Amino acid sequence: MKIAVVILNWNGKALLEQFLPSVVAYSAEANIYVADNASTDDSVAFVKANYPEVSIIQNTVNGGYAKGYNDALKDVNEDILCLLNSDVEVTEGWLTPIITAFETDSNLAIVQPKILDFVSKTKFEYAGAAGGFIDKYGYPFCRGRIFNTIEEDKNQYNNAEIFWASGACFFIRKDVFESLAGFDESFFAHMEEIDLCWRAFNIGLTSKYISESKVYHVGGATLPTNNPKKTYLNFRNSLFTLTKNASGFLPGLIFTRLVLDGIAGIHFLTKFQFANIIAILRAHFGYYVALSRLLKQRKAIQQQPDYYNVKSIVVQYFLKGKTEFNRL
């Protein structure tokens, strides 16, 4: 079984200088690629000069995470694709349990390793932690991270099926990626991996968390957590994903989301984060502009019930005070 590690880069020379060495040192089983999203710095020249064993794929435009990987992966033919953020430090032996999992389970489509925080290495990292889930209304959360509460890693989350895997370190079979037509490029960035995992779930494929594989993620290296652009993309793309993939009465789901997103806006108001309030309003406007296209996509997807294990993570977290996954 052949495996490719593909790092998407955009003006990220400093990140490549810091994190590419661990990937090269600990990924002997893989072919390594840097997929460049039309960078204007000298990051490509840096890789060519210092890591000739790393293959370069040069995209013609910066299409964000979704289009960037869709374009780049057309030139990658290995059986298993690892989509790795440029701000991830990998560890010795990180690929071995992942390869074993794919080799022993033919229905396994997508895998995520344990993602810990690069700075606070005993804690999970926000983007993925120990594998992701989603509530009835499309709000994502993780084993080890619910909203902004992040747990310490005490080996409390072992191998298990999950609903979605983090795009920070995302393994997928090449044939599955192609059969799903890759990422939805309208997302640009953020939550496109959840949409892809949901579409895989809808056709009966499995995603899994492998605790024996461990990486450290900086997180927010491209956009900080409270950046209004990130807020806009997360809220809009969450609505995109919900509309395309959720079973049930869609108008009721969207109305409930409208109310819950309004409550999130009030939360930002209490913190005087007015730019984030505007971002939520823009996200809903962008959603309604795209609604006709999304409904056409919905018709082409067979939605499956029982996609959520918690009806409302908002209620569980904010009203019932359940801040850890094992308490849900």
N, C-alpha and C positions, 0 to 999 in steps of 0.2 A: 504494500500500500504506500503510494507516494503522497507526500504532504508538502504544501507550500505555505510559507509564512509571508504575508503581504502587508507591508506597512504603508499606509497612505500618508503622504507628506504634502504640506503646503507651507512654504517659507519656514521650515522647521529645522534649520541647520543645528541650532543649539540643542534641540531635543534629540536629534540623531547623534550628535557628538556624545551625549550623556547616556542614551539608552540602547543604541544600536550595538555597542560592544557586547552586552549581555546576550542579545539575540544571536549574534554570530558565535559567541563562545558556547552556548548551551543548546544549539539547534542543529546538531550534526545530522539528525534524521531528515532534515527539511531542506528544500531549496528556498532561499530568501530573496524577496523582491522588495524594492522600494518603488511605490507607484506615486509619481509626482503630479500634483494637481496644478500644473502651470505656475510653479513657483517663480518669483522674481529675485530671490536671494541665490546664494551659491551652494545651496544644500545638495543639489545633484552633483556638482563638481566635487564637493567634499566626499560623497559616497564613492564616486568613481576613482578618486585619488587614493582613498584609504581602505576601501573594501571592494577590491575588484571581483571578489567572489559573489557579491550581491548584484543581482540583475536589476536594471533600471527600466521601468515602464513610464513613459512620458505622456500624460494626458494633455490634450490641446487646450482645455479650459478648466477653470476651477468650478466643478459642478457640485462641490460639497461632498459629504460622505457617500450619499446614495449614488449619484451619477459617477463620482470618482471611482468607486469600487466596481460599479457596473461596467464602466469602460475598461478599467485595468484588468479585470478578471477574464475578459475575452481572450487575453494573451497568456493565461495561466491554465495549464492542463493537468495538474496533479489531481489525484483522487480526492484529497481532503484539502480544504482551503482554511487557513487561519488568518482572519482579519484582525490585525493587531495595531492598536493605537501607537503613535510614535512616542508617547510618554509612559510606556510600560517597561518595567524591568522584569525580565523573566528569570527563572531559577534553574539550577541544574536538575536535569531529569524531568522538566515540565511537560515534555511532549510524550513521554513513554506511556503514562496512564491514559492519555487521550487516544493515542493510536490503538492501544489495547481495547478500549471501549468501543471504538468503531469496528474493529476487527471481529469482536465477539457478539455484536448486536446489529443485524442487517437492517432493522427498522429504525435505528438511531440516526437521526438526520442532523442534529445540531448539539453542540457541546460548549459548556463554559467551565473554565477552571475557577478555583478560589481566587477572588480578587481582593487583595488587601491594600491598605493605604500606604503609599510610598513614604510619607513623612511619619505617620503613626503606625508602625508596622504590626502592632498587635491588634489593630482595628480593621474591620472591613472597610472597603472603599464604596463610596456612594453609588457609583455606576456599575451595579451588578451584584456586588457582595457575594452571597452564596447562591445566586440564582433568583430569577424574577418570576413574579406572579402578577395578576391583574384583578381588579374588582369588577363588579357588574357594570360600572359606569366608566370603565376605561382608565382608571387611575392605577399606575404601576407601583409596585413595591417589591421589596426583596427579602429573602431570608438574610437577616443581618442588617437591614436598613429599611426603615419605614419613614417616609418623608425625610426630615433632617435628623432623625435619631439614628445613630450608627452604633452598632454593638461591637464589643470586643470579641475577637475570635478566640473561643475556648473549645474549638473542635466540636461545637454543638450541632453543626450542620454537615452531615455526611452525604455520600453519594445519593442522589435522588432525581426523579423526574421533575422538571420545572416547566413553567409555561413559556418563559422567554429567557434568552441568553444575552448578555451584555455585548454591545458592539465594541467595547474596549478590548475584548479578547474573545473572538467569536469564531468557532469552528463549525464548518458546514461541509457536507458532501458536495462535490462539484456538480454532480448530476441533479441533486436536489435544488441547488441554487439556480441552475438553468431551467429546471422544470417549473419553478416558481417565477420565472422571468426576472430574477434578481430583486433588487430593492425598488421601491416606488420612488422615482426620481423627483416627484412633486414635493416630497418631504424635505429635500435639500440636506438637512442634517437633523438628528435627534428623533428617536423613537421609530426610525425606519427598521431597526432590527426587531422591535416588538411586532410591528406589522408583518414582517417576514415570518417570524416564529408563529404568529397567529394563523397566517395562511398555511403554514406547514401543519399546525394542529388541526385545521379544518379539513385536511385530507388524510388525517390519521397518522401523521409522523410524530416522532418523539424527540423532545429536547431534554438534555440531562446536564446536571452539575456533577463534576468530578473533583472531589475534595483533595485528592492526592497531588493534583497539579496546582501549583501556586505561582501567582504573579503579583507584582506591586504596581499600582497605578497612581500617577500624580492626580489626574482629574482636573478639569477646568483649565487645562493648558491652552486651549483654544479660546473658550469663552468661560469666564468665571460664573459661579453658580447663580448669582443674582443679576447677571447681565440681562437687560431687557430683551435683547435679541434671543437669548436662550429661553426666557419666559415665553416670548411669542411663539417660538418654534415648538416648545414642549406642549403648550396648550392647544395650538392649532393642530399639530400632528397627532395629538391624543384623540382629538375629535375626528380627524381623518381615519385613524385606525379603528375607532369604535364604530363609525358609520359603515366602513367596508366589511367588518368581520363579525360584529356581535350578532348573536341570535336574539330573537324576541321582538317586542314592539318598539321600533326605532324612535318614533316621535316621543314616547315616554322617556326613553333613555336620554335623548338629547335635551328635553325639557329639564330633567333632573340635573344633567350636567350644567345647564345654563344657571340653575340656582346655586349649585355647588361652586362653580367658577366665580359667581358673584360674591360668595362668601370668601373665596380666596382673595378677591379684589379688596374686600373690607379688611382682611388681614394685612395686605400690603399698605392700605391706608393708615392703619394704626402704627405702621413703621415709617410713615411718610415716604414710601417708595412709589412716588407718583408715576415714574416712568414704567414701572412694572404693571400698574393699573392700566395704563394706556396700551401696554403690550397685550394684556388679556383682551381688551376691547378690539384691538387690531386682529388678534387671533380668531375671534369669533366672526369678525367681518370677512377675513380671509377664508374661513370655513364655509360661510354661506355663499360666497362667490364660487367656491369649488364644489358646492353640493350636488349640482347636476352630474358632474363627472364622477363623483364619489358614489352616487346612487347607481350609475351604470356599472361601476366596478363591483358594487355590492351584488348586483344581479348575476354577475359572472362567478361569484364565490359561493360555495355551499357552506353556510354557517352551521357550526356545531354547537349544541347546548353544553351546559356544564363547563364553560370556559373559566369560570371564576370559583374560588373557594371561600371568598369573603364578599358579602353583598356590597358593603360600603366600607372601605378602608378609612374614609373620612370619619364616619361615625365611630368605628372601633378605636381610632387613634385619638381624635380630639374630644369625643364625648365620653368614651369608656376608659380612656387612658391606657390602652394597650399599645405600648411602644415597641414591644419585641415580638418577632414573628411567632415564637413558640407559645405566646400568650393568646394568640388569635383564636 
